[in-house]
Amino acid sequence: MHDIVSPDKARGRPEYERAVTDSGFGVVEKPLTFWEKIYNQAWLRKLFILFVIAVVWQSYASCMNALQFAGAWKVPATTTAGLPGLLAFPVDIALALVNWLLWVAEVIVSVPGMVMKAWTAVSTGKCQENPLLVPKFTAAIAALVEAMMPPPGAVAAAWAKGSIADTVAAIFSGELPSKMVNSVWLLLKGYATGLFLATVLTTLAILTTIGNDFLETLTAMFNPLPAIALLPLALIWFGLGDKSIIFVLVHSVLWAVALNTHSGFKSVSNTLRMVGRNYGLTGIRYVGRILIPAAFPSILTGLKIGWAFAWRTLIAAELVFGAQSGKGGLGWFIYEAKNQLEIPTVFAGLVSVILIGLLVENLIFRKLEAATIRKWGMQA
């Protein structure tokens, strides 16, 4: 038997063994501090932003006389009086832009003076508020809580019957919860109908040439058309009822979702398309297994835009259209409060719309985004 000799030893080179010494670096991963852990929580950052907005709102409403500026920085409107019509129009546009920039500059320059004036007013007790213009944040929250409360004795009466369902219904039997339920239910019906029609149109557009031309033509025609502009026609065609509002809701949702979905389908790479063809996928299976997952970021964006458009259209339609079928939604709630000069209640209705939007964004769209495009590595 022959001993195995290392190449270095065979060449006459000495062998060295060196002990591993401590490099002095310590822990490679630095632990986060308490404040860094707090800052990394997205919900806390957003809660802080909402808190700052509430503080600014309360401060402005409490001392409106100090937090105002004169608005004297502007170009006189008579500058274009002697110009011809064709030349006056672009000059008017330019002057409007200049006046807007001057207004922004005046606001920025006036901030230190307004802060000092407000501090002086607070310290001397000369702050003035105007609840008819901007109520305090606390007044709006108080109006919101009051509108959410059920009628006196309703919960106790339902509890005495021994029915849990009646008790829960009594808890949410306040004026504002009933309006919220009416608006959300009507919104969901219009939103679902719009999504269904958008799915059908985009599927036909991606599978057939005539479907593609049809969708592009309709999108170019109807997407710029405000949904609320169709409300008079909807009232004539469908009468006073839910169908009129659902019609304008479908219009507001359909084109936004269809346009984003179709753009997402067209942006899918040819490599993924060929993979689907090689697996023998055609028709609906090709759309469902290849195009929808690949284009889901655009689809999700369309869903968010469609939801926002639907909310705007619903509130505007209820403000103009009023109560339908003996019921009313959030828009009608705001309109009634405005007629009665209950401005804190008006702001309570607006806050309820904002709260519903935040809940839908964080509980539905965020969860859907985390379970799909972030999980698939399509978004950081």
RAGIVEN-V727639 format. One record per residue. N is the residue number from 0. RES is the residue in one letter. SS is DSSP state (a for helix, b for strand, c for the rest). PHI is phi in whole degrees, -180 to 180 (NA if undefined). NEAR is the number of other ideal C-beta (glycine too) atoms within 10 Angstrom. Layout:
BEGIN
n=N res=RES ss=SS phi=PHI near=NEAR
n=N res=RES ss=SS phi=PHI near=NEAR
END
This chain:
BEGIN
n=0 res=M ss=c phi=NA near=3
n=1 res=H ss=c phi=-109 near=4
n=2 res=D ss=c phi=-73 near=4
n=3 res=I ss=c phi=-83 near=6
n=4 res=V ss=c phi=-108 near=9
n=5 res=S ss=c phi=-69 near=9
n=6 res=P ss=a phi=-57 near=7
n=7 res=D ss=a phi=-64 near=11
n=8 res=K ss=a phi=-69 near=11
n=9 res=A ss=a phi=-65 near=8
n=10 res=R ss=c phi=-85 near=8
n=11 res=G ss=c phi=85 near=6
n=12 res=R ss=c phi=-87 near=10
n=13 res=P ss=c phi=-73 near=6
n=14 res=E ss=c phi=-101 near=7
n=15 res=Y ss=c phi=-123 near=6
n=16 res=E ss=c phi=-123 near=4
n=17 res=R ss=c phi=-111 near=5
n=18 res=A ss=c phi=-76 near=4
n=19 res=V ss=c phi=-77 near=5
n=20 res=T ss=c phi=-98 near=6
n=21 res=D ss=c phi=-69 near=6
n=22 res=S ss=c phi=-75 near=6
n=23 res=G ss=c phi=85 near=5
n=24 res=F ss=c phi=-76 near=6
n=25 res=G ss=c phi=74 near=7
n=26 res=V ss=c phi=-75 near=6
n=27 res=V ss=c phi=-71 near=5
n=28 res=E ss=c phi=-88 near=5
n=29 res=K ss=c phi=-78 near=8
n=30 res=P ss=c phi=-69 near=7
n=31 res=L ss=c phi=-75 near=11
n=32 res=T ss=c phi=-76 near=9
n=33 res=F ss=a phi=-62 near=7
n=34 res=W ss=a phi=-69 near=8
n=35 res=E ss=a phi=-67 near=10
n=36 res=K ss=a phi=-65 near=11
n=37 res=I ss=a phi=-65 near=12
n=38 res=Y ss=a phi=-66 near=13
n=39 res=N ss=c phi=-76 near=10
n=40 res=Q ss=c phi=-87 near=10
n=41 res=A ss=a phi=-63 near=10
n=42 res=W ss=a phi=-67 near=8
n=43 res=L ss=a phi=-72 near=12
n=44 res=R ss=a phi=-63 near=11
n=45 res=K ss=a phi=-68 near=12
n=46 res=L ss=a phi=-64 near=11
n=47 res=F ss=a phi=-65 near=12
n=48 res=I ss=a phi=-62 near=10
n=49 res=L ss=a phi=-64 near=11
n=50 res=F ss=a phi=-64 near=10
n=51 res=V ss=a phi=-63 near=10
n=52 res=I ss=a phi=-61 near=11
n=53 res=A ss=a phi=-65 near=14
n=54 res=V ss=a phi=-65 near=11
n=55 res=V ss=a phi=-63 near=12
n=56 res=W ss=a phi=-60 near=17
n=57 res=Q ss=a phi=-63 near=17
n=58 res=S ss=a phi=-67 near=17
n=59 res=Y ss=a phi=-65 near=18
n=60 res=A ss=a phi=-68 near=21
n=61 res=S ss=a phi=-79 near=19
n=62 res=C ss=c phi=-140 near=20
n=63 res=M ss=c phi=-67 near=17
n=64 res=N ss=c phi=-66 near=13
n=65 res=A ss=c phi=-91 near=21
n=66 res=L ss=c phi=-96 near=19
n=67 res=Q ss=c phi=-138 near=13
n=68 res=F ss=c phi=-129 near=15
n=69 res=A ss=c phi=-72 near=7
n=70 res=G ss=c phi=70 near=12
n=71 res=A ss=c phi=-92 near=7
n=72 res=W ss=c phi=-84 near=17
n=73 res=K ss=c phi=-159 near=13
n=74 res=V ss=c phi=-85 near=13
n=75 res=P ss=c phi=-59 near=9
n=76 res=A ss=a phi=-72 near=11
n=77 res=T ss=a phi=-83 near=7
n=78 res=T ss=a phi=-63 near=13
n=79 res=T ss=a phi=-100 near=18
n=80 res=A ss=c phi=-64 near=8
n=81 res=G ss=c phi=-96 near=7
n=82 res=L ss=c phi=-90 near=13
n=83 res=P ss=c phi=-63 near=8
n=84 res=G ss=a phi=-61 near=7
n=85 res=L ss=a phi=-65 near=7
n=86 res=L ss=a phi=-87 near=10
n=87 res=A ss=a phi=-70 near=15
n=88 res=F ss=a phi=-62 near=12
n=89 res=P ss=a phi=-64 near=11
n=90 res=V ss=a phi=-66 near=12
n=91 res=D ss=a phi=-62 near=14
n=92 res=I ss=a phi=-62 near=10
n=93 res=A ss=a phi=-63 near=13
n=94 res=L ss=a phi=-66 near=17
n=95 res=A ss=a phi=-62 near=12
n=96 res=L ss=a phi=-65 near=10
n=97 res=V ss=a phi=-63 near=13
n=98 res=N ss=a phi=-63 near=16
n=99 res=W ss=a phi=-65 near=11
n=100 res=L ss=a phi=-64 near=11
n=101 res=L ss=a phi=-65 near=15
n=102 res=W ss=a phi=-63 near=14
n=103 res=V ss=a phi=-62 near=11
n=104 res=A ss=a phi=-64 near=11
n=105 res=E ss=a phi=-66 near=16
n=106 res=V ss=a phi=-61 near=13
n=107 res=I ss=a phi=-63 near=9
n=108 res=V ss=a phi=-68 near=11
n=109 res=S ss=a phi=-82 near=17
n=110 res=V ss=a phi=-58 near=12
n=111 res=P ss=a phi=-59 near=9
n=112 res=G ss=a phi=-64 near=11
n=113 res=M ss=a phi=-65 near=16
n=114 res=V ss=a phi=-64 near=12
n=115 res=M ss=a phi=-65 near=11
n=116 res=K ss=a phi=-65 near=18
n=117 res=A ss=a phi=-66 near=20
n=118 res=W ss=a phi=-62 near=12
n=119 res=T ss=a phi=-65 near=12
n=120 res=A ss=a phi=-65 near=17
n=121 res=V ss=a phi=-67 near=14
n=122 res=S ss=a phi=-68 near=9
n=123 res=T ss=a phi=-98 near=8
n=124 res=G ss=c phi=71 near=6
n=125 res=K ss=c phi=-108 near=12
n=126 res=C ss=c phi=-69 near=17
n=127 res=Q ss=c phi=-126 near=10
n=128 res=E ss=c phi=-121 near=16
n=129 res=N ss=c phi=-134 near=11
n=130 res=P ss=c phi=-63 near=14
n=131 res=L ss=c phi=-75 near=8
n=132 res=L ss=c phi=-97 near=9
n=133 res=V ss=c phi=-135 near=17
n=134 res=P ss=c phi=-74 near=23
n=135 res=K ss=c phi=-67 near=18
n=136 res=F ss=a phi=-61 near=21
n=137 res=T ss=a phi=-64 near=14
n=138 res=A ss=a phi=-68 near=19
n=139 res=A ss=a phi=-66 near=24
n=140 res=I ss=a phi=-66 near=16
n=141 res=A ss=a phi=-63 near=15
n=142 res=A ss=a phi=-65 near=22
n=143 res=L ss=a phi=-64 near=20
n=144 res=V ss=a phi=-64 near=12
n=145 res=E ss=a phi=-64 near=14
n=146 res=A ss=a phi=-72 near=21
n=147 res=M ss=a phi=-81 near=16
n=148 res=M ss=c phi=-70 near=16
n=149 res=P ss=c phi=-73 near=18
n=150 res=P ss=c phi=-60 near=11
n=151 res=P ss=c phi=-58 near=8
n=152 res=G ss=c phi=83 near=10
n=153 res=A ss=a phi=-69 near=17
n=154 res=V ss=a phi=-68 near=18
n=155 res=A ss=a phi=-64 near=11
n=156 res=A ss=a phi=-66 near=13
n=157 res=A ss=a phi=-69 near=20
n=158 res=W ss=a phi=-68 near=14
n=159 res=A ss=a phi=-66 near=11
n=160 res=K ss=a phi=-73 near=11
n=161 res=G ss=c phi=82 near=8
n=162 res=S ss=c phi=-103 near=12
n=163 res=I ss=a phi=-68 near=10
n=164 res=A ss=a phi=-61 near=9
n=165 res=D ss=a phi=-66 near=17
n=166 res=T ss=a phi=-67 near=17
n=167 res=V ss=a phi=-63 near=12
n=168 res=A ss=a phi=-64 near=15
n=169 res=A ss=a phi=-68 near=20
n=170 res=I ss=a phi=-61 near=16
n=171 res=F ss=c phi=-99 near=13
n=172 res=S ss=c phi=-93 near=16
n=173 res=G ss=c phi=-65 near=18
n=174 res=E ss=a phi=-64 near=17
n=175 res=L ss=a phi=-70 near=21
n=176 res=P ss=a phi=-59 near=17
n=177 res=S ss=a phi=-66 near=16
n=178 res=K ss=a phi=-66 near=24
n=179 res=M ss=a phi=-64 near=22
n=180 res=V ss=a phi=-63 near=13
n=181 res=N ss=a phi=-62 near=21
n=182 res=S ss=a phi=-68 near=25
n=183 res=V ss=a phi=-66 near=17
n=184 res=W ss=a phi=-65 near=12
n=185 res=L ss=a phi=-65 near=21
n=186 res=L ss=a phi=-65 near=23
n=187 res=L ss=a phi=-64 near=12
n=188 res=K ss=a phi=-66 near=16
n=189 res=G ss=a phi=-68 near=25
n=190 res=Y ss=a phi=-66 near=24
n=191 res=A ss=a phi=-64 near=14
n=192 res=T ss=a phi=-64 near=16
n=193 res=G ss=a phi=-63 near=25
n=194 res=L ss=a phi=-64 near=20
n=195 res=F ss=a phi=-63 near=13
n=196 res=L ss=a phi=-66 near=16
n=197 res=A ss=a phi=-64 near=26
n=198 res=T ss=a phi=-63 near=16
n=199 res=V ss=a phi=-64 near=12
n=200 res=L ss=a phi=-66 near=22
n=201 res=T ss=a phi=-70 near=28
n=202 res=T ss=a phi=-65 near=21
n=203 res=L ss=a phi=-63 near=14
n=204 res=A ss=a phi=-67 near=23
n=205 res=I ss=a phi=-85 near=19
n=206 res=L ss=a phi=-99 near=15
n=207 res=T ss=c phi=-131 near=11
n=208 res=T ss=a phi=-71 near=8
n=209 res=I ss=a phi=-66 near=9
n=210 res=G ss=a phi=-66 near=16
n=211 res=N ss=a phi=-64 near=18
n=212 res=D ss=a phi=-65 near=11
n=213 res=F ss=a phi=-62 near=14
n=214 res=L ss=a phi=-68 near=22
n=215 res=E ss=a phi=-64 near=13
n=216 res=T ss=a phi=-68 near=10
n=217 res=L ss=a phi=-65 near=15
n=218 res=T ss=a phi=-64 near=18
n=219 res=A ss=a phi=-65 near=11
n=220 res=M ss=a phi=-80 near=10
n=221 res=F ss=a phi=-102 near=14
n=222 res=N ss=c phi=-63 near=13
n=223 res=P ss=c phi=-74 near=8
n=224 res=L ss=c phi=-80 near=12
n=225 res=P ss=c phi=-62 near=14
n=226 res=A ss=a phi=-65 near=25
n=227 res=I ss=a phi=-67 near=19
n=228 res=A ss=a phi=-70 near=10
n=229 res=L ss=a phi=-87 near=20
n=230 res=L ss=a phi=-62 near=20
n=231 res=P ss=a phi=-59 near=11
n=232 res=L ss=a phi=-65 near=12
n=233 res=A ss=a phi=-63 near=21
n=234 res=L ss=a phi=-66 near=19
n=235 res=I ss=a phi=-72 near=9
n=236 res=W ss=a phi=-75 near=11
n=237 res=F ss=a phi=-112 near=14
n=238 res=G ss=c phi=78 near=10
n=239 res=L ss=c phi=-80 near=12
n=240 res=G ss=c phi=171 near=13
n=241 res=D ss=a phi=-64 near=17
n=242 res=K ss=a phi=-62 near=14
n=243 res=S ss=a phi=-66 near=22
n=244 res=I ss=a phi=-70 near=26
n=245 res=I ss=a phi=-62 near=22
n=246 res=F ss=a phi=-62 near=20
n=247 res=V ss=a phi=-71 near=25
n=248 res=L ss=a phi=-66 near=28
n=249 res=V ss=a phi=-61 near=24
n=250 res=H ss=a phi=-63 near=25
n=251 res=S ss=a phi=-70 near=29
n=252 res=V ss=a phi=-87 near=30
n=253 res=L ss=a phi=-57 near=25
n=254 res=W ss=a phi=-76 near=28
n=255 res=A ss=a phi=-66 near=24
n=256 res=V ss=a phi=-69 near=27
n=257 res=A ss=a phi=-64 near=26
n=258 res=L ss=a phi=-65 near=21
n=259 res=N ss=a phi=-68 near=23
n=260 res=T ss=a phi=-67 near=30
n=261 res=H ss=a phi=-65 near=24
n=262 res=S ss=a phi=-64 near=15
n=263 res=G ss=a phi=-65 near=21
n=264 res=F ss=a phi=-62 near=21
n=265 res=K ss=a phi=-71 near=13
n=266 res=S ss=c phi=-87 near=11
n=267 res=V ss=c phi=-66 near=18
n=268 res=S ss=c phi=-67 near=9
n=269 res=N ss=a phi=-65 near=7
n=270 res=T ss=a phi=-63 near=7
n=271 res=L ss=a phi=-66 near=14
n=272 res=R ss=a phi=-62 near=15
n=273 res=M ss=a phi=-67 near=11
n=274 res=V ss=a phi=-61 near=14
n=275 res=G ss=a phi=-63 near=18
n=276 res=R ss=a phi=-67 near=12
n=277 res=N ss=a phi=-66 near=8
n=278 res=Y ss=c phi=-82 near=12
n=279 res=G ss=c phi=79 near=8
n=280 res=L ss=c phi=-82 near=17
n=281 res=T ss=c phi=-141 near=11
n=282 res=G ss=a phi=62 near=9
n=283 res=I ss=a phi=-65 near=10
n=284 res=R ss=a phi=-65 near=12
n=285 res=Y ss=a phi=-67 near=18
n=286 res=V ss=a phi=-68 near=19
n=287 res=G ss=a phi=-73 near=12
n=288 res=R ss=a phi=-98 near=14
n=289 res=I ss=a phi=-115 near=20
n=290 res=L ss=a phi=-73 near=24
n=291 res=I ss=a phi=-64 near=18
n=292 res=P ss=a phi=-61 near=15
n=293 res=A ss=a phi=-70 near=21
n=294 res=A ss=c phi=-100 near=24
n=295 res=F ss=a phi=-65 near=20
n=296 res=P ss=a phi=-57 near=17
n=297 res=S ss=a phi=-68 near=19
n=298 res=I ss=a phi=-64 near=25
n=299 res=L ss=a phi=-64 near=20
n=300 res=T ss=a phi=-62 near=17
n=301 res=G ss=a phi=-63 near=25
n=302 res=L ss=a phi=-64 near=22
n=303 res=K ss=a phi=-66 near=19
n=304 res=I ss=a phi=-65 near=17
n=305 res=G ss=a phi=-62 near=25
n=306 res=W ss=a phi=-64 near=23
n=307 res=A ss=a phi=-64 near=16
n=308 res=F ss=a phi=-62 near=22
n=309 res=A ss=a phi=-64 near=24
n=310 res=W ss=a phi=-63 near=21
n=311 res=R ss=a phi=-60 near=15
n=312 res=T ss=a phi=-65 near=25
n=313 res=L ss=a phi=-63 near=27
n=314 res=I ss=a phi=-64 near=23
n=315 res=A ss=a phi=-65 near=17
n=316 res=A ss=a phi=-65 near=29
n=317 res=E ss=a phi=-71 near=24
n=318 res=L ss=a phi=-65 near=16
n=319 res=V ss=a phi=-85 near=13
n=320 res=F ss=a phi=-87 near=23
n=321 res=G ss=c phi=85 near=14
n=322 res=A ss=c phi=-83 near=17
n=323 res=Q ss=b phi=-119 near=20
n=324 res=S ss=c phi=57 near=9
n=325 res=G ss=c phi=77 near=5
n=326 res=K ss=b phi=-121 near=15
n=327 res=G ss=c phi=-145 near=21
n=328 res=G ss=c phi=-107 near=28
n=329 res=L ss=a phi=-64 near=24
n=330 res=G ss=a phi=-62 near=24
n=331 res=W ss=a phi=-68 near=22
n=332 res=F ss=a phi=-61 near=27
n=333 res=I ss=a phi=-66 near=23
n=334 res=Y ss=a phi=-65 near=20
n=335 res=E ss=a phi=-64 near=18
n=336 res=A ss=a phi=-65 near=19
n=337 res=K ss=a phi=-65 near=14
n=338 res=N ss=a phi=-64 near=9
n=339 res=Q ss=c phi=-93 near=10
n=340 res=L ss=c phi=57 near=10
n=341 res=E ss=c phi=-94 near=17
n=342 res=I ss=a phi=-65 near=19
n=343 res=P ss=a phi=-58 near=20
n=344 res=T ss=a phi=-69 near=25
n=345 res=V ss=a phi=-60 near=21
n=346 res=F ss=a phi=-67 near=23
n=347 res=A ss=a phi=-63 near=25
n=348 res=G ss=a phi=-64 near=28
n=349 res=L ss=a phi=-65 near=15
n=350 res=V ss=a phi=-64 near=15
n=351 res=S ss=a phi=-65 near=21
n=352 res=V ss=a phi=-63 near=19
n=353 res=I ss=a phi=-64 near=11
n=354 res=L ss=a phi=-64 near=12
n=355 res=I ss=a phi=-63 near=16
n=356 res=G ss=a phi=-61 near=13
n=357 res=L ss=a phi=-65 near=12
n=358 res=L ss=a phi=-65 near=10
n=359 res=V ss=a phi=-64 near=16
n=360 res=E ss=a phi=-64 near=14
n=361 res=N ss=a phi=-88 near=13
n=362 res=L ss=a phi=-95 near=10
n=363 res=I ss=a phi=-115 near=13
n=364 res=F ss=a phi=-68 near=15
n=365 res=R ss=a phi=-65 near=13
n=366 res=K ss=a phi=-66 near=10
n=367 res=L ss=a phi=-64 near=15
n=368 res=E ss=a phi=-66 near=18
n=369 res=A ss=a phi=-68 near=11
n=370 res=A ss=a phi=-83 near=10
n=371 res=T ss=c phi=-121 near=16
n=372 res=I ss=c phi=-69 near=16
n=373 res=R ss=c phi=-74 near=13
n=374 res=K ss=c phi=-66 near=10
n=375 res=W ss=c phi=-83 near=12
n=376 res=G ss=c phi=78 near=7
n=377 res=M ss=c phi=-92 near=14
n=378 res=Q ss=c phi=-150 near=13
n=379 res=A ss=c phi=-72 near=4
END
